[in-house]
């Protein structure tokens, strides 16, 4: 059967969003460059059905300490703008949620996460919606750098037992690897950049043999790399463009960028 008649699909679900003021209840170093912040608060109406759902985080100015929040229903004014970043949701259990911060380029998010303590306040908004991928593909490929690890880990936890998955993950070194809990049949390829800013993921994929057939591929990393990887998947690995989701989670010189790549 073809992809239009065999039940394979990607469905988008939209949510009504609101801003929430949450409190830090736990801080944990997952790796030297990945910090998990657990938050509690009022989650009435909160939903997150997709493994790569992203929420807006609002941070105080790292220089002045002033927090500016958007006014609901009002257009941005001419004054100072809110400092906000998109982050994927690592876990939500109805009472608390976890966000994992990749501590790479210095900025307001890294500064806040590095200094976060129990009792601190963080404002969030969203998620606006979810992307739901049917569990009927023959294989799944997950490709990303440190910023993608929370979404990859959540995806592996939620996939049905025995699902065939190939993970290609770029981190700085051995100490930055994470353990994945999953019932899926997973092959993980760790790529170590060791301080390099080269396109390590692109280079690694050139020498790899990825699964063939009906494959869904998910990519999240630096924007330029994500664009190159998407084209690599099409040209070199024969992945159907309709079954690729690629996102730039950040961009060199602009850690606050978040770009969906088609």
MIMI-604985 format. One record per residue: residue number from 1; residue in three letters; z, x, y of N, C-alpha, C, O in turn. Coordinates in steps of 0.02 Angstrom, whole numbers, plus 50000, padded with zeros to 5 digits. Layout:
BEGIN
> i,aa,n_c3,n_c1,n_c2,ca_c3,ca_c1,ca_c2,c_c3,c_c1,c_c2,o_c3,o_c1,o_c2
> NUM,ALA,Z,X,Y,Z,X,Y,Z,X,Y,Z,X,Y
...
***
This chain:
BEGIN
> i,aa,n_c3,n_c1,n_c2,ca_c3,ca_c1,ca_c2,c_c3,c_c1,c_c2,o_c3,o_c1,o_c2
> 1,UNK,50000,50042,49940,50000,50000,50000,50000,50043,50062,50025,50099,50062
> 2,UNK,49971,50016,50116,49973,50056,50177,50037,50042,50216,50077,49998,50197
> 3,UNK,50046,50079,50270,50109,50076,50307,50121,50009,50340,50177,49994,50360
> 4,UNK,50067,49968,50347,50075,49904,50379,50096,49849,50331,50118,49795,50352
> 5,UNK,50089,49860,50265,50102,49808,50217,50154,49825,50165,50172,49782,50125
> 6,UNK,50179,49886,50165,50227,49905,50113,50299,49904,50138,50343,49928,50103
> 7,UNK,50312,49876,50197,50380,49870,50221,50405,49928,50261,50460,49925,50288
> 8,UNK,50365,49981,50268,50388,50038,50309,50379,50020,50382,50326,49997,50404
> 9,UNK,50432,50031,50420,50429,50010,50490,50480,50048,50531,50527,50077,50505
> 10,UNK,50469,50046,50597,50517,50070,50645,50530,50013,50693,50484,49991,50728
> 11,UNK,50591,49989,50695,50608,49930,50735,50655,49950,50792,50702,49988,50782
> 12,UNK,50642,49925,50851,50685,49939,50908,50728,49878,50924,50703,49822,50928
> 13,UNK,50793,49889,50931,50841,49837,50947,50871,49852,51015,50891,49909,51028
> 14,UNK,50875,49802,51059,50902,49812,51126,50972,49781,51131,50987,49731,51098
> 15,UNK,51015,49812,51171,51083,49788,51182,51095,49775,51256,51062,49803,51299
> 16,UNK,51142,49730,51268,51168,49722,51336,51217,49780,51348,51261,49792,51308
> 17,UNK,51209,49815,51403,51249,49874,51415,51300,49863,51470,51293,49818,51512
> 18,UNK,51352,49905,51469,51402,49904,51522,51434,49973,51525,51431,50011,51477
> 19,UNK,51464,49988,51581,51499,50051,51588,51571,50043,51563,51602,49991,51574
> 20,UNK,51596,50095,51529,51664,50093,51501,51702,50156,51522,51674,50210,51525
> 21,UNK,51766,50147,51536,51809,50204,51550,51851,50218,51488,51892,50177,51467
> 22,UNK,51840,50277,51458,51872,50294,51395,51919,50353,51404,51915,50390,51453
> 23,UNK,51965,50360,51356,52016,50412,51359,52008,50460,51301,51998,50439,51244
> 24,UNK,52012,50524,51315,52009,50575,51263,52071,50572,51220,52127,50575,51245
> 25,UNK,52061,50566,51154,52118,50565,51107,52120,50625,51061,52171,50639,51030
> 26,UNK,52064,50662,51056,52063,50721,51014,52007,50768,51036,51954,50745,51057
> 27,UNK,52020,50832,51030,51970,50883,51045,51969,50931,50987,52021,50956,50966
> 28,UNK,51909,50945,50960,51904,50988,50901,51843,51033,50907,51789,51011,50925
> 29,UNK,51852,51098,50893,51797,51145,50890,51766,51140,50820,51796,51163,50771
> 30,UNK,51706,51111,50816,51671,51106,50752,51643,51174,50732,51649,51194,50674
> 31,UNK,51613,51209,50780,51589,51277,50772,51604,51313,50839,51627,51280,50885
> 32,UNK,51590,51378,50844,51601,51411,50909,51562,51381,50966,51581,51388,51024
> 33,UNK,51506,51347,50951,51464,51320,51004,51455,51244,50999,51409,51217,51029
> 34,UNK,51499,51211,50962,51495,51138,50955,51565,51109,50958,51607,51124,50915
> 35,UNK,51578,51067,51009,51645,51039,51019,51642,50963,51013,51600,50930,51044
> 36,UNK,51688,50936,50972,51691,50863,50962,51746,50833,51005,51804,50856,51002
> 37,UNK,51728,50782,51044,51776,50746,51086,51781,50675,51059,51730,50640,51053
> 38,UNK,51842,50653,51042,51854,50585,51019,51881,50544,51076,51926,50565,51113
> 39,UNK,51853,50483,51085,51869,50440,51142,51891,50371,51118,51864,50345,51069
> 40,UNK,51939,50342,51153,51963,50274,51137,51962,50233,51201,51963,50259,51256
> 41,UNK,51960,50166,51191,51959,50121,51248,51937,50052,51227,51942,50033,51169
> 42,UNK,51912,50014,51276,51889,49946,51264,51816,49948,51241,51771,49964,51280
> 43,UNK,51804,49931,51177,51736,49932,51149,51709,49862,51136,51665,49853,51094
> 44,UNK,51735,49813,51172,51711,49744,51164,51635,49741,51175,51611,49762,51227
> 45,UNK,51599,49716,51125,51527,49709,51130,51488,49773,51117,51426,49772,51120
> 46,UNK,51522,49828,51103,51487,49892,51093,51452,49892,51026,51481,49872,50975
> 47,UNK,51389,49915,51025,51350,49919,50963,51313,49986,50961,51293,50013,51012
> 48,UNK,51306,50012,50900,51266,50073,50889,51242,50073,50817,51279,50092,50772
> 49,UNK,51180,50050,50807,51153,50044,50739,51108,50102,50720,51091,50111,50662
> 50,UNK,51086,50141,50770,51039,50196,50756,51072,50263,50759,51116,50276,50800
> 51,UNK,51051,50308,50714,51083,50373,50709,51072,50416,50771,51112,50462,50784
> 52,UNK,51019,50404,50809,51006,50444,50869,51014,50404,50933,50985,50420,50984
> 53,UNK,51055,50350,50930,51071,50314,50991,51100,50362,51043,51140,50405,51026
> 54,UNK,51079,50355,51105,51109,50398,51156,51142,50355,51210,51120,50300,51227
> 55,UNK,51196,50383,51236,51235,50351,51288,51236,50395,51350,51227,50456,51346
> 56,UNK,51247,50364,51408,51254,50401,51470,51326,50422,51479,51372,50382,51471
> 57,UNK,51336,50485,51495,51402,50510,51512,51403,50529,51586,51356,50560,51610
> 58,UNK,51456,50509,51622,51461,50521,51693,51515,50574,51706,51572,50566,51685
> 59,UNK,51496,50627,51741,51542,50684,51750,51558,50695,51824,51518,50680,51868
> 60,UNK,51618,50720,51836,51635,50740,51905,51596,50802,51925,51576,50842,51883
> 61,UNK,51585,50810,51989,51553,50871,52014,51596,50931,51995,51655,50932,52013
> 62,UNK,51568,50981,51960,51610,51037,51939,51637,51079,51996,51685,51116,51988
> 63,UNK,51607,51073,52055,51630,51112,52113,51684,51074,52153,51734,51104,52174
> 64,UNK,51673,51009,52163,51719,50970,52204,51768,50928,52164,51821,50909,52190
> 65,UNK,51751,50915,52101,51794,50872,52060,51784,50798,52074,51820,50757,52045
> 66,UNK,51738,50780,52118,51727,50710,52137,51682,50676,52086,51629,50702,52068
> 67,UNK,51703,50617,52062,51664,50578,52015,51630,50521,52053,51663,50481,52087
> 68,UNK,51564,50517,52047,51525,50464,52078,51496,50421,52022,51463,50447,51977
> 69,UNK,51507,50356,52025,51482,50310,51974,51430,50263,52005,51436,50245,52063
> 70,UNK,51379,50244,51966,51329,50198,51992,51359,50129,52004,51404,50108,51967
> 71,UNK,51334,50095,52054,51357,50027,52068,51312,49978,52030,51252,49977,52041
> 72,UNK,51341,49937,51985,51300,49891,51945,51259,49844,51989,51284,49814,52036
> 73,UNK,51194,49840,51973,51150,49794,52008,51126,49818,52075,51087,49783,52108
> 74,UNK,51147,49878,52097,51126,49903,52162,51081,49964,52154,51093,50005,52111
> 75,UNK,51028,49970,52196,50985,50029,52193,51023,50090,52218,51071,50083,52255
> 76,UNK,51002,50150,52197,51036,50211,52221,51032,50216,52297,50981,50201,52327
> 77,UNK,51087,50238,52327,51087,50247,52399,51062,50316,52419,51035,50353,52377
> 78,UNK,51071,50334,52482,51048,50398,52507,51101,50453,52500,51087,50512,52513
> 79,UNK,51160,50435,52480,51214,50483,52475,51212,50522,52409,51161,50522,52375
> 80,UNK,51267,50555,52392,51271,50593,52329,51257,50549,52269,51278,50491,52268
> 81,UNK,51223,50576,52220,51204,50538,52160,51253,50552,52104,51283,50606,52101
> 82,UNK,51261,50504,52058,51303,50516,51999,51276,50574,51957,51215,50583,51951
> 83,UNK,51321,50613,51930,51302,50666,51883,51308,50637,51813,51363,50622,51790
> 84,UNK,51252,50628,51778,51253,50597,51713,51207,50633,51665,51157,50664,51685
> 85,UNK,51225,50629,51601,51186,50661,51548,51181,50613,51489,51225,50572,51478
> 86,UNK,51126,50620,51451,51118,50582,51389,51146,50621,51331,51131,50680,51323
> 87,UNK,51186,50588,51289,51212,50619,51229,51207,50570,51170,51216,50510,51179
> 88,UNK,51193,50597,51111,51192,50555,51052,51264,50542,51029,51310,50581,51041
> 89,UNK,51272,50486,50997,51338,50464,50973,51348,50489,50902,51310,50470,50857
> 90,UNK,51397,50531,50891,51408,50560,50825,51438,50509,50776,51417,50505,50718
> 91,UNK,51487,50470,50800,51520,50423,50755,51553,50368,50797,51580,50382,50850
> 92,UNK,51551,50306,50771,51588,50251,50801,51617,50208,50745,51580,50184,50702
> 93,UNK,51683,50199,50745,51716,50162,50692,51746,50096,50715,51784,50065,50678
> 94,UNK,51728,50075,50775,51755,50013,50802,51815,50023,50847,51829,49982,50891
> 95,UNK,51852,50078,50837,51911,50093,50876,51902,50155,50920,51927,50157,50977
> 96,UNK,51867,50205,50895,51854,50267,50932,51782,50288,50921,51749,50266,50874
> 97,UNK,51758,50331,50965,51692,50360,50955,51697,50436,50966,51739,50461,51003
> 98,UNK,51653,50471,50931,51649,50544,50936,51584,50564,50970,51531,50536,50956
> 99,UNK,51589,50611,51015,51531,50643,51046,51538,50718,51035,51592,50746,51047
> 100,UNK,51484,50750,51012,51486,50822,51001,51443,50856,51053,51384,50839,51063
> 101,UNK,51472,50905,51087,51440,50940,51142,51417,51009,51118,51459,51049,51095
> 102,UNK,51352,51023,51123,51327,51090,51110,51340,51132,51172,51313,51117,51226
> 103,UNK,51380,51183,51166,51400,51224,51224,51350,51280,51233,51361,51337,51210
> 104,UNK,51295,51265,51266,51244,51317,51277,51239,51332,51351,51281,51369,51378
> 105,UNK,51189,51305,51386,51182,51322,51457,51238,51290,51498,51255,51232,51488
> 106,UNK,51266,51330,51544,51321,51305,51585,51297,51248,51629,51242,51250,51656
> 107,UNK,51338,51197,51635,51322,51139,51676,51381,51092,51676,51433,51109,51647
> 108,UNK,51376,51034,51709,51433,50989,51714,51459,50964,51647,51519,50956,51638
> 109,UNK,51413,50951,51599,51434,50926,51533,51471,50981,51495,51525,50968,51467
> 110,UNK,51443,51041,51493,51475,51096,51458,51543,51113,51491,51592,51125,51456
> 111,UNK,51544,51113,51558,51607,51127,51593,51660,51076,51575,51718,51094,51562
> 112,UNK,51641,51012,51575,51690,50959,51560,51714,50965,51488,51774,50963,51475
> 113,UNK,51667,50973,51440,51686,50976,51369,51729,51037,51354,51775,51033,51314
> 114,UNK,51714,51093,51386,51753,51154,51375,51825,51146,51398,51871,51174,51367
> 115,UNK,51835,51108,51451,51901,51100,51480,51936,51035,51461,51992,51023,51483
> 116,UNK,51904,50993,51421,51931,50927,51405,51998,50933,51368,52006,50976,51325
> 117,UNK,52044,50890,51387,52110,50887,51356,52128,50815,51340,52100,50768,51370
> 118,UNK,52173,50805,51292,52195,50738,51275,52223,50703,51337,52263,50732,51374
> 119,UNK,52201,50641,51348,52222,50604,51407,52170,50604,51462,52175,50563,51508
> 120,UNK,52121,50649,51459,52068,50649,51510,52026,50585,51505,52025,50552,51453
> 121,UNK,51993,50568,51560,51953,50508,51564,51879,50527,51566,51859,50574,51599
> 122,UNK,51837,50488,51529,51765,50496,51531,51733,50427,51535,51749,50383,51496
> 123,UNK,51688,50419,51583,51650,50356,51590,51584,50362,51553,51550,50413,51557
> 124,UNK,51567,50309,51516,51504,50308,51478,51467,50243,51493,51496,50194,51516
> 125,UNK,51402,50243,51479,51361,50183,51483,51314,50180,51424,51290,50232,51400
> 126,UNK,51300,50120,51400,51253,50112,51343,51289,50110,51277,51350,50101,51274
> 127,UNK,51250,50118,51221,51178,50130,51221,51137,50068,51239,51161,50012,51233
> 128,UNK,51076,50080,51262,51033,50024,51280,51000,49993,51219,50978,49935,51221
> 129,UNK,50995,50032,51165,50963,50005,51105,50963,50055,51049,50987,50111,51057
> 130,UNK,50934,50035,50993,50931,50077,50933,50860,50077,50905,50823,50029,50914
> 131,UNK,50844,50132,50872,50782,50137,50833,50802,50135,50760,50836,50180,50736
> 132,UNK,50779,50084,50724,50797,50076,50653,50736,50092,50610,50684,50060,50615
> 133,UNK,50744,50143,50568,50690,50166,50524,50701,50138,50454,50755,50147,50426
> 134,UNK,50651,50105,50427,50660,50075,50361,50672,50130,50308,50644,50184,50314
> 135,UNK,50713,50116,50257,50730,50166,50206,50680,50169,50150,50698,50180,50092
> 136,UNK,50615,50158,50165,50565,50153,50113,50512,50209,50116,50462,50205,50081
> 137,UNK,50523,50260,50158,50478,50317,50159,50492,50361,50098,50547,50361,50071
> 138,UNK,50441,50399,50076,50451,50443,50018,50496,50502,50035,50536,50523,49994
> 139,UNK,50489,50528,50096,50529,50585,50119,50545,50575,50193,50511,50540,50229
> 140,UNK,50599,50609,50213,50618,50611,50283,50627,50684,50303,50656,50724,50266
> 141,UNK,50601,50701,50362,50607,50769,50388,50645,50766,50454,50626,50727,50499
> 142,UNK,50697,50806,50460,50738,50808,50520,50737,50879,50547,50757,50926,50513
> 143,UNK,50714,50887,50609,50705,50953,50639,50740,50955,50706,50731,50910,50747
> 144,UNK,50782,51006,50718,50814,51009,50782,50856,51072,50791,50867,51110,50744
> 145,UNK,50880,51081,50853,50925,51137,50869,50997,51111,50872,51011,51056,50848
> 146,UNK,51041,51150,50902,51112,51132,50905,51123,51062,50934,51167,51025,50910
> 147,UNK,51084,51043,50984,51094,50979,51017,51077,50921,50970,51100,50864,50982
> 148,UNK,51039,50933,50918,51019,50881,50871,51067,50875,50812,51063,50827,50774
> 149,UNK,51113,50922,50803,51157,50922,50745,51198,50858,50738,51204,50832,50682
> 150,UNK,51226,50829,50792,51264,50767,50784,51221,50710,50756,51243,50674,50711
> 151,UNK,51160,50702,50781,51117,50649,50756,51096,50663,50684,51094,50617,50644
> 152,UNK,51080,50725,50668,51061,50742,50599,51119,50727,50551,51108,50698,50498
> 153,UNK,51179,50748,50570,51237,50736,50527,51249,50661,50516,51262,50640,50460
> 154,UNK,51243,50622,50569,51252,50550,50562,51197,50520,50518,51211,50477,50477
> 155,UNK,51136,50542,50528,51081,50517,50487,51092,50530,50413,51082,50486,50371
> 156,UNK,51113,50590,50397,51124,50607,50327,51181,50567,50297,51178,50549,50238
> 157,UNK,51233,50553,50336,51288,50513,50311,51266,50441,50296,51293,50410,50250
> 158,UNK,51218,50415,50334,51200,50345,50329,51142,50331,50282,51131,50274,50263
> 159,UNK,51104,50383,50262,51047,50372,50217,51071,50352,50147,51123,50375,50124
> 160,UNK,51033,50309,50112,51051,50289,50045,51053,50348,49997,51018,50398,50006
> 161,UNK,51095,50342,49946,51102,50395,49896,51035,50410,49863,50997,50364,49846
> 162,UNK,51020,50474,49855,50959,50495,49821,50898,50501,49866,50846,50523,49844
> 163,UNK,50905,50481,49931,50848,50487,49977,50829,50561,49985,50873,50604,49991
> 164,UNK,50764,50575,49984,50741,50644,49989,50733,50663,50063,50696,50631,50101
> 165,UNK,50768,50717,50082,50769,50738,50152,50761,50813,50157,50790,50851,50119
> 166,UNK,50720,50834,50206,50714,50905,50223,50740,50914,50294,50718,50880,50340
> 167,UNK,50789,50959,50302,50818,50974,50367,50800,51045,50388,50809,51092,50349
> 168,UNK,50774,51052,50449,50761,51118,50478,50802,51122,50542,50787,51088,50591
> 169,UNK,50855,51164,50542,50902,51165,50597,50909,51235,50626,50920,51283,50589
> 170,UNK,50902,51240,50691,50909,51304,50726,50977,51309,50759,50997,51266,50798
> 171,UNK,51013,51363,50743,51077,51378,50776,51076,51452,50794,51030,51489,50776
> 172,UNK,51128,51473,50830,51128,51543,50852,51142,51591,50795,51110,51643,50790
> 173,UNK,51190,51575,50752,51208,51621,50697,51242,51585,50640,51249,51524,50641
> 174,UNK,51262,51623,50590,51292,51594,50530,51353,51551,50545,51363,51499,50513
> 175,UNK,51393,51572,50594,51454,51536,50609,51442,51469,50641,51489,51429,50649
> 176,UNK,51379,51455,50661,51363,51391,50694,51336,51339,50645,51319,51284,50666
> 177,UNK,51332,51355,50581,51311,51305,50532,51365,51252,50524,51425,51267,50531
> 178,UNK,51345,51191,50510,51393,51137,50497,51383,51112,50426,51330,51121,50396
> 179,UNK,51435,51081,50398,51430,51051,50332,51409,50978,50338,51437,50941,50379
> 180,UNK,51360,50958,50299,51336,50890,50300,51365,50851,50242,51361,50873,50184
> 181,UNK,51393,50793,50256,51418,50748,50204,51365,50695,50191,51347,50657,50237
> 182,UNK,51339,50691,50130,51285,50644,50117,51276,50633,50042,51293,50676,50001
> 183,UNK,51250,50575,50026,51231,50560,49958,51156,50571,49948,51131,50563,49892
> 184,UNK,51122,50589,50002,51050,50601,49998,51036,50667,49963,51080,50710,49957
> 185,UNK,50975,50674,49940,50952,50737,49909,50922,50779,49965,50865,50769,49985
> 186,UNK,50962,50828,49989,50945,50863,50051,50931,50937,50038,50968,50970,50002
> 187,UNK,50877,50961,50068,50863,51033,50070,50867,51055,50143,50830,51032,50185
> 188,UNK,50914,51101,50157,50926,51123,50225,50899,51194,50235,50915,51239,50196
> 189,UNK,50860,51203,50287,50834,51269,50306,50866,51287,50373,50850,51257,50424
> 190,UNK,50911,51336,50373,50943,51359,50434,50901,51414,50467,50881,51461,50434
> 191,UNK,50889,51407,50532,50851,51456,50571,50899,51486,50622,50932,51449,50659
> 192,UNK,50902,51553,50625,50950,51586,50670,50912,51620,50727,50870,51663,50716
> 193,UNK,50929,51600,50788,50894,51630,50846,50929,51693,50870,50898,51735,50902
> 194,UNK,50995,51700,50856,51033,51760,50873,51023,51782,50945,51008,51840,50960
> 195,UNK,51031,51733,50990,51026,51748,51061,50956,51747,51089,50947,51753,51150
> 196,UNK,50906,51740,51046,50837,51740,51070,50819,51672,51100,50845,51621,51080
> 197,UNK,50773,51674,51149,50747,51612,51178,50676,51598,51155,50640,51558,51184
> 198,UNK,50656,51632,51101,50589,51621,51074,50586,51553,51040,50637,51521,51029
> 199,UNK,50525,51531,51024,50516,51467,50990,50529,51474,50916,50482,51472,50875
> 200,UNK,50592,51482,50898,50610,51497,50828,50589,51441,50780,50564,51455,50726
> 201,UNK,50600,51379,50800,50582,51323,50756,50507,51321,50743,50486,51311,50686
> 202,UNK,50468,51330,50795,50395,51330,50787,50373,51385,50739,50331,51373,50695
> 203,UNK,50400,51445,50749,50381,51501,50706,50401,51488,50633,50363,51504,50587
> 204,UNK,50461,51460,50623,50484,51447,50555,50440,51396,50520,50426,51403,50460
> 205,UNK,50419,51345,50556,50379,51292,50525,50310,51317,50502,50281,51290,50456
> 206,UNK,50285,51369,50536,50220,51396,50517,50221,51423,50446,50169,51423,50412
> 207,UNK,50279,51446,50423,50283,51476,50356,50312,51428,50304,50323,51448,50247
> 208,UNK,50324,51366,50323,50356,51319,50278,50307,51269,50249,50256,51254,50279
> 209,UNK,50323,51245,50189,50286,51191,50157,50329,51129,50159,50376,51122,50119
> 210,UNK,50314,51083,50204,50353,51022,50211,50329,50970,50160,50274,50975,50134
> 211,UNK,50371,50919,50147,50351,50866,50101,50286,50833,50123,50273,50827,50183
> 212,UNK,50247,50812,50075,50183,50779,50088,50188,50705,50071,50236,50683,50038
> 213,UNK,50138,50667,50093,50136,50596,50076,50163,50553,50133,50152,50568,50192
> 214,UNK,50198,50499,50115,50224,50452,50164,50290,50480,50190,50343,50470,50160
> 215,UNK,50287,50515,50247,50344,50552,50273,50360,50527,50344,50315,50517,50384
> 216,UNK,50424,50517,50357,50446,50505,50426,50478,50568,50452,50523,50596,50420
> 217,UNK,50455,50592,50510,50482,50654,50540,50517,50638,50606,50492,50599,50647
> 218,UNK,50574,50669,50614,50614,50660,50675,50627,50730,50704,50648,50775,50668
> 219,UNK,50615,50738,50769,50620,50803,50802,50661,50796,50866,50649,50750,50905
> 220,UNK,50710,50841,50876,50748,50841,50939,50769,50913,50954,50804,50944,50914
> 221,UNK,50747,50938,51011,50764,51007,51031,50742,51016,51104,50734,50968,51140
> 222,UNK,50731,51079,51124,50706,51092,51191,50637,51060,51200,50597,51059,51152
> 223,UNK,50622,51033,51258,50563,50991,51268,50497,51025,51250,50456,50995,51215
> 224,UNK,50488,51086,51272,50425,51121,51257,50417,51131,51182,50363,51121,51155
> 225,UNK,50472,51151,51149,50469,51160,51077,50454,51094,51042,50415,51092,50995
> 226,UNK,50485,51040,51064,50476,50975,51032,50402,50953,51034,50376,50926,50986
> 227,UNK,50370,50966,51091,50299,50948,51097,50256,50989,51048,50212,50963,51015
> 228,UNK,50271,51055,51044,50234,51098,50998,50246,51079,50925,50200,51079,50885
> 229,UNK,50308,51062,50909,50324,51044,50840,50290,50979,50820,50264,50973,50765
> 230,UNK,50289,50931,50866,50254,50868,50850,50181,50881,50832,50155,50853,50784
> 231,UNK,50148,50924,50872,50078,50939,50858,50070,50978,50794,50022,50968,50756
> 232,UNK,50118,51023,50780,50117,51061,50717,50121,51014,50658,50085,51023,50608
> 233,UNK,50165,50965,50662,50174,50919,50606,50110,50881,50591,50093,50867,50534
> 234,UNK,50073,50865,50644,50010,50829,50636,49955,50875,50610,49921,50859,50561
> 235,UNK,49947,50933,50643,49890,50977,50627,49900,51017,50563,49854,51024,50524
> 236,UNK,49960,51043,50553,49972,51090,50498,50003,51058,50436,49996,51084,50381
> 237,UNK,50039,51002,50446,50075,50972,50389,50051,50902,50372,50077,50871,50325
> 238,UNK,50003,50877,50409,49972,50813,50392,50015,50752,50400,50004,50701,50367
> 239,UNK,50066,50755,50444,50109,50698,50454,50074,50647,50499,50045,50665,50550
> 240,UNK,50076,50584,50481,50047,50530,50520,50082,50527,50588,50143,50521,50590
> 241,UNK,50045,50531,50644,50076,50528,50710,50120,50467,50720,50168,50469,50758
> 242,UNK,50102,50411,50687,50141,50350,50694,50211,50356,50665,50256,50317,50682
> 243,UNK,50220,50406,50620,50284,50414,50586,50321,50476,50611,50359,50507,50574
> 244,UNK,50310,50493,50674,50346,50549,50705,50382,50523,50767,50353,50489,50809
> 245,UNK,50447,50539,50772,50482,50529,50835,50506,50597,50859,50545,50630,50825
> 246,UNK,50481,50618,50917,50500,50683,50946,50531,50672,51014,50506,50633,51055
> 247,UNK,50585,50708,51027,50620,50702,51091,50639,50771,51116,50658,50815,51077
> 248,UNK,50635,50780,51181,50662,50839,51213,50732,50824,51237,50741,50787,51285
> 249,UNK,50782,50852,51203,50851,50838,51221,50873,50878,51282,50923,50862,51314
> 250,UNK,50835,50932,51297,50850,50972,51356,50787,51013,51371,50740,51013,51333
> 251,UNK,50788,51047,51429,50731,51087,51449,50758,51152,51480,50808,51150,51516
> 252,UNK,50725,51208,51466,50747,51271,51496,50751,51263,51572,50703,51244,51604
> 253,UNK,50809,51279,51599,50819,51272,51671,50842,51203,51692,50857,51192,51751
> 254,UNK,50845,51155,51645,50866,51087,51661,50898,51056,51600,50866,51018,51563
> 255,UNK,50962,51073,51588,50997,51049,51528,51006,50973,51530,51022,50943,51478
> 256,UNK,50997,50941,51588,51006,50869,51593,50944,50829,51575,50946,50768,51577
> 257,UNK,50889,50862,51558,50828,50826,51541,50834,50791,51474,50867,50816,51428
> 258,UNK,50802,50733,51470,50798,50697,51405,50731,50662,51405,50718,50618,51446
> 259,UNK,50687,50682,51359,50617,50659,51362,50595,50635,51294,50603,50671,51244
> 260,UNK,50566,50575,51292,50535,50551,51230,50462,50572,51230,50427,50561,51279
> 261,UNK,50440,50602,51175,50373,50632,51172,50330,50592,51125,50347,50584,51066
> 262,UNK,50273,50567,51150,50225,50529,51109,50161,50569,51101,50114,50546,51069
***
